[in-house]
Amino acid sequence: MFPVGIDVSKNTLDLCMLYDGIKGRIKTRNIQNNRHSVENILRWLRLQHCGPEDVHVVMEATGFSGVFRLFLLVK
């Protein structure tokens, strides 16, 4: 299970995946916050050789949008 943090802003989503836990190896990505965000996140996860079932998504409670409710339902 890989933790993925998502910082949500009006225009962008900043993603950070921890590969080696606290050892410090990370992958990051900046994605536009629009109607294609979920597709782009899933595509990025596939490029990292994992799917929604392999990650634990963490994000701030503020700015929680409908697109991420859908993302969580897909999982």
N, C-alpha and C positions, 0 to 999 in steps of 0.2 A: 504494500500500500504506500503510495507516494503522496505526501501532503502538497497541495497546490493552493497558494494564497492568491487572492484576486483583490487588487485595489481598484475600486469602482469610482470613476469620475464621469462627468457628463459626456465627454467626448471619447475617452479611452478606457481600456481595461488593461491593467498591468498585472501580468501573471508571473509567478515565481514557483517553480517546482523544486523541491529538495530531493535530490537523487540518493545521497548517502546520509540521510538524516542529519545529525549534528556535526558530521565530518566536514560539511561546508560545500559539497559539490552541488551546484544549482544550475538550472536552465531558466531563462527568462524570456518573456515575449510581451510586446505591446500590441494590442488589438484595438481597432476602432469599436466604440460602443454604438452599435446599430443593429438592425434586424438580422444581420448575418453573423453576429457575435458567437452564437452557440455553434454554428457550423464551423467557424474559424477556430474556436477552442478545440472542438473535436478533431479537426484536421491537425492542429498542432500536437495534440496528444498522440495521434497515430504516428506522427513523425518522431515522437519520443519513444515509440514502440510500447505504448500503453493505451488503454481505452478508459472510458468513464468508470468501469468497474475496478480499475487499478488505482484510482485516486480518491483522496479525501479533500474536498474543496472547502476552503475557509475564506470567509469574506466579512467585511464589516457589516454591522446591522443597518447602518445608515446608507441610503442610496440603493437599497435592495430593490431591483427592478423586476418586472414581470418576465423578462427574458431569462433571468436566472432561476425563477421558479420553474420555468419550462425545462431548463438545463437539469435541475435537480430531479424533475419528473422523468426525464430521459434516462437518468442513471437508475 
